[in-house]
Amino acid sequence: MSVQTRIAIACWCTFFNHQTHHRGQVITLLSQVGIDVGVTDLLAIIPNETDA
């Protein structure tokens, strides 16, 4: 794997991990003001193939 490929993968991983961080911040703030945001776990939201 080339150095450029490893750098690109690291950037994408950091980008998505940072999005998760900010989603968590928003969920916390909404919860603090009494808004129920429901299920936010991506694995709970994605339907199983057997459910389709």
N, C-alpha and C positions, 0 to 999 in steps of 0.2 A: 504494500500500500504506500502510495507516495506521500510525501510530506504535505503537499497541497490538499490531498484527500483527507488526511488526518486533521488538518487545520479546519477544513470545511465541516467535517463531522463534529469537531469540538465546538465550532460556532453555532451549528444547528442545535446541539444538545444544550448549550448555554442559553440560547434564545428561548427554547421551549421550557426549560427549567425556570427561567426568569418570568415567563408568562404565568406559570403555576404560582410563583411567589406573589405576583400582583393579584391574581384571582383570589388567593387566600386572603390578601389584605382587604379586598372589596367585600368578600363574604363576611369577614370579621366586622367591618364597619356597618354593613347592613344588619347583621345580627345584633349589634350593640344598640341600634335604634329600633329594634323590635320587628324587623322584617324577616319572615321565614323564607329562606331561599330554596328550601327543599333539598333533594339529593344532589350533591355536586360531584360525587365520585364517578368518574368517567366509566369505570368498569361496571357500575350499577346501571348506567344509562344505556350502554351498548347492548342491544338485544342478543340473546344467544341464537345460534343458527337453528336450534330445535324449537325456539319460540316463533319463528317466522312461518 
